[in-house]
Amino acid sequence: MNDPRVLKVRPTADTYAWTFGGSAPIARIAPGTVLDLFTEDCFAGRVTSEKTLVSEVCTFPFLNPQTGPFYVDGAEPGDTLAVHFVSIEPARDWAASTTVPLFGALTSTHATASLQPPLPETVWIWQLDRERRTCLFTGRDSPIRAELPMDPMHGTVGVAPANLEVRSALVPDAHGGNLDTPEMRTGATCYLGVNVAGGLVSLGDGHARQGEGETCGVAVECAMNTVVVVELLKGVATPWPRLESDTHLISTGSARPLEDAFRIAQLDLVQWLVRDYGFSAMDAYQFLSQAVESPLANVCDTNYTAVAKVRKDWLPAPVAPVHGGLHDHLREFAATLR
């Protein structure tokens, strides 16, 4: 992409970040900059065959390498960074998924201890047909082959946390991080509250596709070539990561237990309708109770992540354009880059 508005970044093995916060920025950018990025998969590209076990080639906690962080000029606490996904494309013709002992929703874990042994460590290699936009599943213990549609997304998008915290790239929270929601796909705009000067935004953990909840804890993990636009909303606070698509407003909440993550996401969406659509809190509570969709993002990470989303065409006209109409503007701008 030969465009003066675009910063192309192809990290080397020693320039990835493994945390949100605590890492020096790799570049300083102006609001409105287009980032053309390569992101490595959650295993840093080390799991390449069914015989390559995560426990043999990866060292905890060095998982989910992040491309970034980027210091955004003018970003200050109390502002919001908008990350618009222009395109997310697998960089390889294959992807890896695994089960990991003592990790996942249907196994014993360190926190949910029980007597039976851990599930076995098993690797599945998925073949990606980038022209047909499919992901081919091949069974390990059964003669099953099945294609699923490709739906590329980023599991990890975030900024530096508040209060001088440094968080592992495996953890989702109010700063974003390892949210693992399929809503983070091409055409979506992610809104992240700024906690430190420059915001320090980064992303990684590409998935060729992922089911809601990421039940086994690992998606169809692959390296990505991703293009995003990063914009700045001055004086607009975003307490929890939000997304806007062409069809939905989307709030996220991350916590344990799962019902607390659910409550955070639902409350955030109520507050969004109060702020931008003129609802009273109780009217928003009642309206969303009948209109909201509540998919799970992940039920396996250090914090669980729940999603609350509502169709935009079911809402009245906003009091003022949502976030100044930034999502629609970024969609139009993205079309000029293709």
Summary of the structure (lengths in Angstrom):
residues: 338
radius of gyration: 19.4
end to end distance: 8.9
largest distance: 59.2
contacts: 1181
relative contact order: 0.18
helix: 15%
strand: 36%
